[in-house]
Amino acid sequence: MPADPVAPTRDRPLRRLGFLTIGLFDAADPGPGHHVTLEMIELGERLGFDSAWLRDRHLQHGISSPVAVLAAASQRTSRIDLGTAVIPLAWENPLRLAEDLATVDVLSGGRLNPGVSVGPPMSWDDVRSSLYPDTADVEDFGYARVERLLGFLAGERASTFSGTRGIEVFSDRVQPQSPGLRQRMWYGGASLRSATWAGEHAMNYLTSSVVKWEGPDQPEGGYDFAEVQLAQVRAFRSAHPDGDRARVSQGLVVLPTDTATREQREKYEAYAASRLERTRTPQTPAKLLFAPDLVGTSEELVEQLRADPAFREVDEVAFALPFTFEPEDYVQILTDMATRLAPLLGWEPGLLNT
């Protein structure tokens, strides 16, 4: 759906720089992959990144428990914000998740930025008997699950009892309570409905390299990913109490090649080319539209990003790292992002938590 043509797109200098990783590992030896993820977060902090984000992958060879990994990261870092993009709430009990999130936020000194989403679990028919053997038919996988989580984090009652029983003291609220965590909650959305809902509920908004096409089949002028994303950003801010100041983070795949070897450049270009066909038309019955991956020198990437109306509307990013690259590739990409690309976009390190 095209953005409102009356409201001009603004050019915002990049204020917050982040990166997103899946944390791939070898099923036969999962330890090294998890440690590489922690090392990348540490590298991100040294390079001045404002945030590091972990995807959530269940029954795959990617991080299945990002909150646990971020607890470890919180003890190896002191400054960088730590986020999830995103936790699918269909796999979680909101009360238990609230306890985990609050605990890690306390351990991190208030640096946790949890991102969540709703909808049935991926491969629902394959996992329903294991995930919800007795309640699969009555589980609610809609927005109400997020509202429960937000309420618990904000201090709403989780129990009908508080006081002392015997020698034990009980609270009727989630413990620990971590002030400010509710304001750092993000919703990962791909539709206008989700963008509007997140704004109405005063969340922050994560938009990625995937959006839902909600326009006509075979539109005149073709499928324009950036215009769909721009419309969602504006719908979110229109519904949010903070309006134009509401936080939005964009998560495209962006691969700078300034210091890459010839082999790395060829690898990145081949990776992007292998995924280009899926960007031409909506995919799957859900009509998901994918953004092309961006590969090039920082100067070339700046030109492409500034031509993107959705990018010009935001001042925060969490550029996504490809799933299957080697650790040395990630080091080169992150280093070029922080030392070459982001400064050309107006970013300065050291503006955290302002």
Phi, psi and omega in degrees: 000128182293153177286163178301115184289346183282323183275114182290146175286136181261151172265115180251129173297145181291121184259324183228127183250125178225169174222158185231135179222155179270339181070055183294146178212164178275124183300327181283341182209076190286343184301307183304320180297320177294320180292325176299319178300315178296322179293325178293323177294318177298317177299316179303318179296317180297327181280352178096006177305145178277334183206152172231136186234143177245137170284172180235118182231113180264137179057033174227178181263047173227170188301121179266343182228074183298330180295321178294318179295321179290333173298317176295317180298327181296335181268353179251359181225167180225349191229320189289138175287148186238119186233164173243134183218081000222166172272118175284115188291346177297338179269001191234152166268118186304324180293311180295320179296321178301320178296316180296314181297315181296322180297313181292326178296319176296315180297328183274354184075031177083033182252001184281135178232083184284129172252137183226166175211168180238179182116159179300152177301146173302140182056046186307315182296333182279334188245353189300322182288337177272322185280315181223071186299332184251345189232014186304323185282348183241000179295139178258115181256022182264196185297337180301332179293322176292319181299321177298313180299313180299319180297316179297320180292332180277355177101013176291158184295134176249355181214154177275358183233139166219144181140202186248131172236114186067240179253005183255140180255133182240146175254153174265006177241158175303137177236136001282158168270133181239099183303135178095344183294320179303323181285346178258019178275137182241148173246128177268108186239161178224003183230162176298322180298314180294319179299316180293317180298315180299320177295316180298333182258018172055039173266172167269165189234125175259122174239136191245205178270014179228128173228166178263127177282122182239013178266192182286156172293143180052060182292147175295127183093355176087182181270120184247100182303311186299322180292323176296314180296320178299318179298323179291318178301316182290324177296319178299310183291328178295329182269346187275142178301331180274357176055234185294344180270356180296140188279131175228135176240133180257141186233063177282163171271114185229120187237096177287145185241017187306312182251013180290149172286168178300319180296320178294316179302315180296321178296314181294318180295321178293322178299311180296319181296324182291342182251003186289322185301325183291348181274352188279327180218159177301145183247150177065164177302338179283355180058053178277133180248128184255145175275146173295146172287144182253125181228134177160183175292164180300321178298318178293320181292322177301317180298317180292318181293319180289344174276353182268112184297329178289319178298321181292347181270347185246164175230015175227142176223155169225079183300133186272133175274141176302151187290323198251014181281169180271158180306320180294331175293315180297321178300314180295316182296312181296321180295315178294323177302310188282327187260343184234304186291304187300319177300328177291341179265006177096004183279143173232131178292157175090013179259026185293150170054038178250000000 
